[in-house]
Amino acid sequence: MSTDKTGKKLHLNAFLMDTGHHEASWRLPESDPYAVWDVEYYKRVARIAERGKLDSIFFADSPAQGHDPTRRPPGKLEPTVLLTVIAGATEHIGLIATASTSYNEPFNLARRFASVDIASRGRVGWNIVTTAGADAARNFGLDDVPLHKERYDRADEFLDVVTKLWDSWADDATVADKEAGVHTLREKVRAINHRGRFFRVDGPLNSPRPPQGWPLLVQAGSSQDGKEFAAAWAEAVFTAQQTLEDSQAFYSDLKARTAAHGRDPESIKILPGIVPVIGDTEAEAREIEDHLERLIDPEHQKRNLAARFKLDPDALDLDQPLPLHLLPKEDEIEDAKSRYTLIVDLARRENLTVRQLIARLGGGRGHRTFTGTPVQIADTLQHYFENGAADGFNIMPAVLPSGLEAFVDKVVPILQERGLFRTEYEGATLRERYGLARPANRIHDVVDRRVGTAS
């Protein structure tokens, strides 16, 4: 399957996680284990990504601790606050943060992202998640995670409300006419009067329409419900795939679903996550990978793996294959369905022992790790891009900042020389970097973006 990409450029996003995506990255001699709380560190890393002309940086988030704090830096700074700080330290790079539709309210979140988009002059994106995990649910008065389909039904209505709130102000609402004594035209700021299954919101928003109209809408779920939600709303999709064939299948499926929703398939950019481990030689890259693997605590990770599969840790033997006959089926899983399936398929396809599976997951939690020279990494990205598997990539450095520096300084120049990636930033907003139009105003332009009919 070959896709004509003539004239098109890769989109590259840097997914930044504390000291790096590898479970043991904080234990390396060069890592600063306290950097996770240091905004100056994040500014420096963002500037490295901007030096490489990357489209955007991205911070994941969860309303729960999420892992054993003894094993890697715990917690995160609230990402929209962090993006506001980074916006003042950068000029061009896009700024994407995760926020949950399950544990926020539409008005607060619409206002927060509108404010950051204004502060950054149109460089913000929202990674929309429905949040799996009972630990998050219990932080909000629930006994367990809501059902998978219910989370996506809520998310769909949540997006409907949020986009109406962003559209509640016309772009030309503010006139600031001192002589007439009129600051903002009343008829250009309208209530939305939403009444739905999950939300009752009057509006309007108490801040102007964002510079981009709407912040870039990003989504990361790969379940059937997740793909339908992405096809309806998303403009960029972060996904985890282990093989070229799986990436091609996901790409074709999601583009077709997007067209079925009446949208141009080019209006959604698909970016598989990759963990590049880069050395000047293959041997050097392998040594970096091996060093990181030696720092993993296998017994601890076995307990984590058992918890994911809802098994007793004693049911897993580090030096035996995953006991597939003991695992629940995907339709019995209510949290992170697609990641569960990816891990099981990986273990089955390659007949990995539990110890080997833990090593494979240590770098990217299911995202594919590419280990090799800068040319080999560039060759792989180009092959995926030119063969219907990706519009770009979510780059997940195993170690920060060194892994991002290696990608920016050694891989990006190769992609630029091949005409696959920009040499200078184009446009002013994140949407412009992704080649996406500014959305019409659903209230003041009386246009429904998704179905093209009067709203």
N, C-alpha and C positions, 0 to 999 in steps of 0.2 A: 504493500500500500504506500504509494508516494503522493505527497501533497505538494502542489506548486506553491512555493513561498517566494517567488520572484519579487524582488523589491522590498520584501518585508524584513523587519528586524526582530530579533529576539527581545523578549521582555525578561528582565532579571530583577528579582526581588531578594533582598537579604533578610532572612528570618533569624533574628538575633535572640539568643537565649543565654542569660547570665554569662558564664565563662566559656560557653560553647555547648553544642548539642550533645557531645559525648558525655555519658554518665560520669566519667572520671576526669573530665577536663580540668576541674578545679584543683586536682591533686598534682598537676604538672608543676615543675619548678618555676616556670615563667608565669603561671596564672596567679592573679590576685583574687583570693577567695572572698574578699570583702567588696569587690568591684560591683557586685549585684546591687548594692545600695548607693553607689556613687554616680550621681548624674553627670559628672565630668567624664567618667569612663564612657557612658553612653554617647555623650557628645563626640568624643574622639572616634568611637566606632562608627557613628553615623557619618562623620566627615570622611572616613576611609571609604565607605560605600559611595558617598557622593563623588569622591576623587575618581572612582571607577565608572562614573556616569550611570550607576544603577538606577532603575526606575523608582525603587522604593525600598524602605526598610519596614520590618513588621515585628510587632511584639504580641505574642500569645498571652492569654490571661485566663484565670479561672477564679471563681468566688469560693475557693477552698484551698487548703494547704496542698493537697494533691500527692505528696510523697513523703517518705521518711526524712525528716530534716537532718538526720545524722549523716545521710549519704550523698547529698549535694546541696548547694545553696538553696535555702528554703524561701518561699514566697517571692513576690514581685512588687515593684513599685506600680501604682495604678497607671495603666498605660496611656490614657488620654492626658493625664497630668505630665507624664514623661514626654509625650510627643510635643506638648506645648513648649517645654523647655528646649527640646531639640530643634523645634521650629526656629527659635531665635539664634541657634548656633549654626544653621545651615541655610542655603539659599534655594536649592533646586530639588533636592531629593524628596520623593513622596513619603508619607508617614502613615502607616496603617496600624491600627490597634484592634484587638479582639474585645467584643462586649456581648454578653449573653442576652438573648431575648426571653429566656426563662426566668431570669433573676434581676431584671430591670423593668422600668415602666417606660412606655414610648415617649412621653413628654420629656422626662429627664434626659433620656439618651439622645433624643433629637436635638435638644438644646446643647448638650455637651459636645456632640460632633459638629454642630453648626459653629459653635464657638471656636473649636480648634481649627476648623477650616478657615474661619475668618482670621484667626491669629497667624496661620501659616500662609495666607494668601492663596488658598485653593490647592493645598497639597495633601489633603487627608483622605484616608480610606477607612472603612469600617469592615472588619472581619466578623461576619455574623455567625454566631454559634448558638446551638440550643442547649448545650451543656449536659453532658452525661455524668453520672456519678452520684451516688447517694450521699457522699460527704458534702457536696455542694447543696443538695436538697435540704439536708439537716441544718444548714446555716440559715435557712429561710423558713423554718417552722414546718417542714415537710418530713414525713417519715422515710420516704424513698423517692427516687428519681421519678418524675412523671413519665407516663407511657411515651414511647418513641413517637408515634403518630401524633399524639396530643401536643408534644413539644413543637413539632413542625406546623401543626395547625395554628398554634399560638404565634409562631414565628411569622407565618404568612400574614396574619392580621396585624401583627406588630409592624411589619414593613409597610403595610398599607397605611397605618396611622402615621408612622414616622415620616414617610414621604409626603403625605398630605400636610403635615406640620411644616416641613421645609418649604412646601409650596404655598403656605398660608400668606406669605408676603409676596407681592409682585416684585420683580427686580427693580422697578422704577418707583417703588412706594415712597421712598424718602426724597423729598424735594428741598428741605431746609430753606424755605423761602422766608428770610428774615423780614422783608418788607411787608409781606402778607400775614406774617405771624403763623405760618403753617409749616410744621416740621415734616410730618408724614401724612400722606393722604389716607383718610379713613377707609375709603372704598377699596384701597389697594391692600388692606390687611383684613383678612376674612377668617371667621371661625370655620372650623371643619365639621363640628357637630357629629362626630363619629359615634355610632352606637353599634356594637358588635357582640360576638359571643364572649370575648375575653376582655374587651376594653370599652370604656365610655370616656371620650375625650372631647371637650369643647374646642380648645384652641382659641385664638391662633397662638403660634409660638411667640415667645417674648424676645426674639432676636431676629434680625433680617435673614432673608434667604441666603444660604451659603454661597461663596464665590463660584463653586462648581455647580450650583443648582442643588445637587445632592452630592455628598461625599461619595467617592468610588465605593461600590458595593461588592464586597469580597465574601466568599463562602468556602467552607472547607469540608463539608460532609460528603461522603461518597456512597452512602446507603441509597436504596431506591427512593425513599422520601427525600433524602438530601439532594439527590440529583434532580428530582422534580422541582424542589425549591430553588436550586441553582438555575435551572432552565427558565424559571419564571422571573427571578430577580437579579441574579449575580452578574457582575461584569468582569470579575476575575475569580478563578477557582484555584485554591491550593489543594492538591491531592497527593495521595501516597500510592505509588505503584512500584512493584518490584521488578517487572520485566518490560521490555519493549512492547511485547504483544499485549500485555495488560494495559499499558499506557495507550496504545493505539485503540483498543476496544473502548476504554473509558472516553477517550477523545471523540471517537465517532458517535458513541451513544449520547454524550452530552450535547454535542453540536446538533444532532438530530432532534433531541428533546427541545432544545432552544428554538429551532425552526418551528416545531410543532406548537410552541407557545406564541407564534407570530412574530418572533424576533429574528433579526439577522444573526446567523451563527458567528459572524465576525465580531459581534458586539459582546462576546464572552471570550475571555482569554484564559486558557487552561495552562497552569504552571505546576507540573509535578515537583515534589520536593526531592532534592538530592543533597547528600552529605559528601562533599568533595574532600578527600584526604590527599594532599598534593605534596609531592617531592620532586626534586630535580631529576631523580632517577626512580625507576620502579622500586628498586631495593630500598631507597630512602623513604618512599611513600609507605611501603609495607612495614618498615621499622616503626614509623610514626603510629600506624594502625595497631601493630603488635604491642607497642608500649602502652597505648591506651587500654587495650584489652586486658593486659596484665594487671591493671589497676582496678578492674571491676571486681566487686565482691560477689562471687557466684551464688553463695547461699542466700544473701540478701535478695539478689535479683530473682532467684528461684521462688522466694516467698511472694515477690511482686507478681511474677508470672502466674503462680497458683491463684492469687487473689483475682487476677483478670479472668481466669477460667473458672473461678468459683470452685476450686479444688483444695483439698488438704495438701499442704506442701509435701507431706510424706508420699503423696501419690506420684511425685516427680522425682526421677532419678537423673542426676546431672549427666550421666554418661549413657543414657538410654534415650531413644526417640520419644517425642511427645506422645502420651497415651491417648491417641485420637478417639478411642472408643469411650473414654470417660468424659469427653468434652460436650457441653451443651451445643445444640444447633443454633444457627444465627437467629432464627425466628424466636428463640427463647431468650435472646439477649435484648435488653432494653437500653443499654448504654454503649456507645461507640461501636455500633454494629459493623461498620465497614472496616475499622481497624482490627477488630476481632477476626474477621474473615481473612484479612490480609496476612495476619500472623499465622493462622492455622494453615492457610494455603502455602506459605513459605516453608513451614516445617514439613508439610507433607511432600511438596514438590522436590525438595532437596534432601529429604530424609535426615534432617538435622537432629542431633542429640539436643537435649535441653541445654547443655553447656554451650553448644555451638549456636543455638537459637538466641541465648542470652547475649552472646558476643555480637551477633548480627543486629540485635535490637539496641545494643548499648550506644551506638552512634546516632541513631535517628528514630528509634521507637517505631520502626516499620517503614520509614522512608529508605530509599535505596542509597547505599554508600558506593561511591566511585573512588577507587584508590589508584593513583597513577601519576604520570607526569602532566605538566600543563597541556601539552599537545594531546595526550590521550583523553584528558578531561574535555578539552575543546572538541575533539573528534566525536566523543559520545554525545555531547549536547547538540552538535550539528546534525548527527545522524537521527536523533529523536525529532528534532525540529523539522527536518526535511522529509521525514517519513510518517507524517500524520500522527505524532504522539504528543506534541506539545507546541504551544505558542511561545513558551519561555519556561523559566525555571524559578523555583523557590529555593535559593541557595542557603544551605544550613551548615555553616562552618562547624566542624567538630570541636575546634578550639578557637576562642576569641582572645585577643584580636588577630593572632598570627594566621589563622586559617582564612579569615576574610582578606587580610593583606596579601596572602599568597594568591588568592583567586583574583583580586583586583589587579595586582601588579604582574601576574604571570599568565593567567588565562584570558582575562578581558582583552589585552592587546592582541592576542591571537584571533579572537572573535572579531575584533575591529578590523584587523588586516584582511580577514576573509569577507568583509562586508556584511557580517551578520549582526553587528551591534553598533550603536551610535558612537560617534566620537565627540559630540557635543550635545548638550540638552536642547531639545526642541520644545517650543511652547512654554507656558508659565505654570499650568496646573497639572495635577496628577492624571486627570482624565486625558489631557492632551498628550501626555507621555504614553498612555495606553491606547492612543488613537481612537478615543471614544467621544461622542458628541455630548454636549451639555444637555441634560434632560429638559424637555418642555415642561412648563409649569402646569400641573394637572388641575389646578383650581383657576388660575387667572388666564391661562391660555386655553382652558376647557379641552384638554387633550389627555387621554389615558395612555401613558407610555407603553403599557404592556399589550393592550388589545387594539389600540388605535381608534377608539370610539369615544363619543362624548361622555364625559364623567358626570 
